[in-house]
Structure formats: structure tokens, C-alpha cells
Amino acid sequence: MSKHAMANEYKILCSEANSMVKMKNGAVTSNGWTKVDGEYNRGSNFKGVLYEKDGQYALCFVGTDRFSAKDWGANAKMALSGDSRQR
């Protein structure tokens, strides 16, 4: 698979990560990757998902939720001190 095709695969995975983190392990994405594991920390609003397809793994993190005060607070703390509960 070309670099551009793989980049598109990863883009799709990351765009679906926010909803996939809430699903059970074994759920399948729209492009055929399987959720292996996910982490959602309500305290810091950290979200990440590990996927697998044909022996390849991809790890996606959900970016800042523009409506989450917790996310913006973590961003500000990282920017000002280099420390955050999301590390």
C-alpha cells in the first residue's frame, strides 16, 4: 500500500477514535481495523485507541475537545509548566 493510502487509513482511524474509545474491544472501524484496546480517563479527558489490521497496529489519540474545560485546562497547564495529568 502506498504512503498516501496508508496516511488516509490512519486519518480515518483517528477521526473515528472518539467514538471507538467508547465501544467494546473487537469493534471494527469503517475501514476494517479492529479495536484492540482503548483508554478513556474521565478525570483528565484523555482518550486513546489501539487498532489492529493484518498484523499491523496503529495507536490514535483524540485531540482537544473544544467544548471540554478539562482539555483546555490540561492544554494551558502543559503550555505553562510542561506538566499535565494527560502525560
N, CA and C atoms as a LAMMPS dump frame, in Angstrom:
ITEM: TIMESTEP
0
ITEM: NUMBER OF ATOMS
261
ITEM: BOX BOUNDS ff ff ff
-5.0000000000000000e+02 5.0000000000000000e+02
-5.0000000000000000e+02 5.0000000000000000e+02
-5.0000000000000000e+02 5.0000000000000000e+02
ITEM: ATOMS id mol type element x y z
1 1 1 N 0.85 -1.178 0
2 1 2 C 0 0 0
3 1 3 C 0.899 1.246 0
4 2 1 N 0.542 2.238 -0.784
5 2 2 C 1.352 3.451 -0.893
6 2 3 C 1.291 4.272 0.401
7 3 1 N 2.242 5.174 0.55
8 3 2 C 2.275 6.048 1.731
9 3 3 C 1.002 6.881 1.831
10 4 1 N 0.513 7.349 0.689
11 4 2 C -0.691 8.18 0.698
12 4 3 C -1.92 7.369 1.105
13 5 1 N -1.99 6.134 0.658
14 5 2 C -3.119 5.272 1.039
15 5 3 C -3.067 4.962 2.528
16 6 1 N -1.864 4.701 3.061
17 6 2 C -1.726 4.427 4.497
18 6 3 C -2.075 5.674 5.313
19 7 1 N -1.648 6.836 4.841
20 7 2 C -1.971 8.079 5.543
21 7 3 C -3.483 8.264 5.609
22 8 1 N -4.183 7.926 4.543
23 8 2 C -5.632 8.032 4.537
24 8 3 C -6.26 7.036 5.51
25 9 1 N -5.702 5.817 5.571
26 9 2 C -6.183 4.815 6.541
27 9 3 C -6.071 5.357 7.971
28 10 1 N -4.912 5.933 8.289
29 10 2 C -4.677 6.461 9.639
30 10 3 C -5.577 7.654 9.928
31 11 1 N -5.814 8.476 8.926
32 11 2 C -6.704 9.631 9.098
33 11 3 C -8.107 9.158 9.488
34 12 1 N -8.57 8.121 8.817
35 12 2 C -9.893 7.576 9.131
36 12 3 C -9.913 7.015 10.549
37 13 1 N -8.865 6.277 10.926
38 13 2 C -8.8 5.717 12.279
39 13 3 C -8.887 6.809 13.335
40 14 1 N -8.098 7.847 13.144
41 14 2 C -8.081 8.911 14.137
42 14 3 C -9.389 9.691 14.169
43 15 1 N -10.043 9.835 13.024
44 15 2 C -11.325 10.543 13.012
45 15 3 C -12.414 9.734 13.714
46 16 1 N -12.251 8.408 13.777
47 16 2 C -13.246 7.556 14.441
48 16 3 C -12.875 7.237 15.884
49 17 1 N -11.702 7.673 16.339
50 17 2 C -11.212 7.296 17.674
51 17 3 C -12.127 7.768 18.793
52 18 1 N -12.695 8.958 18.678
53 18 2 C -13.54 9.476 19.748
54 18 3 C -14.754 8.587 19.997
55 19 1 N -15.348 8.052 18.953
56 19 2 C -16.493 7.152 19.138
57 19 3 C -16.031 5.733 19.458
58 20 1 N -14.901 5.3 18.872
59 20 2 C -14.413 3.935 19.108
60 20 3 C -13.943 3.722 20.54
61 21 1 N -13.456 4.769 21.199
62 21 2 C -12.957 4.606 22.567
63 21 3 C -14.078 4.14 23.495
64 22 1 N -15.32 4.463 23.15
65 22 2 C -16.478 4.084 23.966
66 22 3 C -16.998 2.693 23.639
67 23 1 N -16.546 2.113 22.518
68 23 2 C -17.023 0.792 22.1
69 23 3 C -16.184 -0.326 22.709
70 24 1 N -16.734 -1.516 22.691
71 24 2 C -16.031 -2.678 23.239
72 24 3 C -14.877 -3.083 22.337
73 25 1 N -13.857 -3.687 22.955
74 25 2 C -12.756 -4.239 22.172
75 25 3 C -13.318 -5.25 21.186
76 26 1 N -12.776 -5.256 19.97
77 26 2 C -13.286 -6.128 18.923
78 26 3 C -14.176 -5.396 17.93
79 27 1 N -14.58 -4.164 18.277
80 27 2 C -15.382 -3.368 17.343
81 27 3 C -14.533 -3.072 16.104
82 28 1 N -15.191 -2.961 14.959
83 28 2 C -14.491 -2.759 13.687
84 28 3 C -14.818 -1.38 13.131
85 29 1 N -13.786 -0.694 12.651
86 29 2 C -13.953 0.642 12.072
87 29 3 C -14.549 0.547 10.67
88 30 1 N -14.878 1.691 10.105
89 30 2 C -15.452 1.727 8.764
90 30 3 C -14.477 1.256 7.696
91 31 1 N -13.164 1.277 8.003
92 31 2 C -12.171 0.813 7.026
93 31 3 C -11.527 -0.519 7.428
94 32 1 N -12.205 -1.273 8.296
95 32 2 C -11.817 -2.651 8.559
96 32 3 C -10.779 -2.91 9.629
97 33 1 N -10.389 -1.904 10.406
98 33 2 C -9.457 -2.107 11.513
99 33 3 C -10.251 -2.528 12.75
100 34 1 N -9.637 -3.341 13.602
101 34 2 C -10.289 -3.831 14.812
102 34 3 C -9.732 -3.126 16.041
103 35 1 N -10.619 -2.69 16.906
104 35 2 C -10.186 -2.064 18.161
105 35 3 C -9.616 -3.136 19.068
106 36 1 N -8.361 -2.97 19.467
107 36 2 C -7.692 -3.895 20.382
108 36 3 C -7.912 -3.443 21.815
109 37 1 N -7.751 -2.139 22.053
110 37 2 C -7.894 -1.591 23.402
111 37 3 C -8.117 -0.09 23.302
112 38 1 N -8.642 0.471 24.346
113 38 2 C -8.849 1.911 24.401
114 38 3 C -8.745 2.391 25.834
115 39 1 N -8.425 3.642 25.98
116 39 2 C -8.314 4.254 27.313
117 39 3 C -9.065 5.569 27.309
118 40 1 N -9.932 5.724 28.304
119 40 2 C -10.643 6.984 28.489
120 40 3 C -10.561 7.317 29.963
121 41 1 N -9.868 8.399 30.277
122 41 2 C -9.732 8.853 31.656
123 41 3 C -10.644 10.053 31.84
124 42 1 N -11.725 9.856 32.578
125 42 2 C -12.696 10.935 32.764
126 42 3 C -12.109 12.123 33.521
127 43 1 N -11.16 11.871 34.407
128 43 2 C -10.564 12.954 35.192
129 43 3 C -9.812 13.955 34.337
130 44 1 N -9.072 13.472 33.361
131 44 2 C -8.27 14.36 32.511
132 44 3 C -8.844 14.498 31.101
133 45 1 N -9.822 13.666 30.769
134 45 2 C -10.44 13.607 29.438
135 45 3 C -9.477 13.056 28.384
136 46 1 N -8.462 12.303 28.821
137 46 2 C -7.537 11.65 27.892
138 46 3 C -8.264 10.514 27.185
139 47 1 N -8.045 10.402 25.867
140 47 2 C -8.65 9.317 25.085
141 47 3 C -7.639 8.808 24.072
142 48 1 N -7.474 7.487 24.018
143 48 2 C -6.595 6.864 23.037
144 48 3 C -7.122 5.494 22.665
145 49 1 N -6.85 5.053 21.427
146 49 2 C -7.343 3.771 20.939
147 49 3 C -6.232 3.051 20.18
148 50 1 N -6.097 1.749 20.439
149 50 2 C -5.152 0.903 19.717
150 50 3 C -5.951 0.013 18.761
151 51 1 N -5.548 0.02 17.481
152 51 2 C -6.206 -0.76 16.442
153 51 3 C -5.239 -1.79 15.863
154 52 1 N -5.811 -2.831 15.206
155 52 2 C -5.016 -3.849 14.511
156 52 3 C -5.714 -4.232 13.222
157 53 1 N -4.893 -4.465 12.176
158 53 2 C -5.405 -4.978 10.908
159 53 3 C -4.264 -5.694 10.198
160 54 1 N -4.462 -6.963 9.908
161 54 2 C -3.473 -7.762 9.18
162 54 3 C -2.085 -7.717 9.814
163 55 1 N -2.03 -7.773 11.146
164 55 2 C -0.754 -7.786 11.861
165 55 3 C -0.114 -6.42 12.036
166 56 1 N -0.742 -5.368 11.547
167 56 2 C -0.24 -4.005 11.738
168 56 3 C -1.046 -3.339 12.841
169 57 1 N -0.38 -2.506 13.621
170 57 2 C -1.036 -1.806 14.722
171 57 3 C -0.956 -0.305 14.504
172 58 1 N -1.969 0.396 14.96
173 58 2 C -1.995 1.853 14.9
174 58 3 C -2.554 2.365 16.221
175 59 1 N -1.914 3.381 16.757
176 59 2 C -2.333 3.996 18.016
177 59 3 C -2.775 5.42 17.718
178 60 1 N -4.013 5.738 18.079
179 60 2 C -4.556 7.076 17.826
180 60 3 C -4.967 7.723 19.141
181 61 1 N -4.688 9.006 19.22
182 61 2 C -5.109 9.794 20.374
183 61 3 C -6.137 10.806 19.917
184 62 1 N -7.118 11.055 20.769
185 62 2 C -8.136 12.049 20.459
186 62 3 C -7.592 13.402 20.895
187 63 1 N -7.706 14.387 20.03
188 63 2 C -7.201 15.729 20.323
189 63 3 C -8.126 16.485 21.259
190 64 1 N -7.846 17.746 21.405
191 64 2 C -8.606 18.602 22.309
192 64 3 C -10.076 18.669 21.9
193 65 1 N -10.923 18.419 22.866
194 65 2 C -12.361 18.591 22.685
195 65 3 C -12.653 20.073 22.917
196 66 1 N -13.069 20.764 21.887
197 66 2 C -13.213 22.216 22.001
198 66 3 C -14.272 22.645 23.002
199 67 1 N -15.11 21.708 23.447
200 67 2 C -16.148 22.033 24.42
201 67 3 C -15.78 21.578 25.836
202 68 1 N -14.567 21.047 26.021
203 68 2 C -14.174 20.494 27.313
204 68 3 C -13.247 21.439 28.074
205 69 1 N -13.739 21.94 29.197
206 69 2 C -12.898 22.787 30.054
207 69 3 C -11.702 21.996 30.574
208 70 1 N -11.88 20.687 30.82
209 70 2 C -10.767 19.848 31.289
210 70 3 C -9.643 19.804 30.26
211 71 1 N -9.99 19.631 28.996
212 71 2 C -8.979 19.596 27.941
213 71 3 C -8.234 20.925 27.848
214 72 1 N -8.978 22.033 27.841
215 72 2 C -8.333 23.339 27.735
216 72 3 C -7.486 23.639 28.961
217 73 1 N -7.944 23.188 30.134
218 73 2 C -7.141 23.352 31.355
219 73 3 C -5.846 22.557 31.274
220 74 1 N -5.922 21.328 30.75
221 74 2 C -4.718 20.498 30.587
222 74 3 C -3.777 21.13 29.569
223 75 1 N -4.331 21.683 28.486
224 75 2 C -3.503 22.358 27.48
225 75 3 C -2.762 23.545 28.087
226 76 1 N -3.477 24.348 28.855
227 76 2 C -2.855 25.52 29.478
228 76 3 C -1.768 25.105 30.469
229 77 1 N -2.039 24.077 31.255
230 77 2 C -1.042 23.611 32.228
231 77 3 C 0.21 23.097 31.515
232 78 1 N 0.019 22.335 30.418
233 78 2 C 1.176 21.844 29.66
234 78 3 C 1.973 23.006 29.076
235 79 1 N 1.27 24.003 28.544
236 79 2 C 1.947 25.143 27.92
237 79 3 C 2.731 25.962 28.939
238 80 1 N 2.176 26.125 30.125
239 80 2 C 2.797 26.987 31.125
240 80 3 C 3.843 26.274 31.979
241 81 1 N 3.627 24.985 32.251
242 81 2 C 4.537 24.286 33.172
243 81 3 C 5.205 23.061 32.577
244 82 1 N 4.72 22.593 31.422
245 82 2 C 5.265 21.365 30.832
246 82 3 C 4.744 20.119 31.518
247 83 1 N 3.783 20.269 32.402
248 83 2 C 3.237 19.142 33.152
249 83 3 C 1.72 19.107 32.978
250 84 1 N 1.176 17.891 32.955
251 84 2 C -0.272 17.725 32.859
252 84 3 C -0.641 16.316 33.284
253 85 1 N -1.86 16.143 33.751
254 85 2 C -2.322 14.794 34.119
255 85 3 C -2.471 13.911 32.893
256 86 1 N -2.469 14.47 31.705
257 86 2 C -2.626 13.675 30.49
258 86 3 C -1.313 13.087 29.996
259 87 1 N -0.217 13.376 30.634
260 87 2 C 1.067 12.839 30.172
261 87 3 C 1.126 11.368 30.391
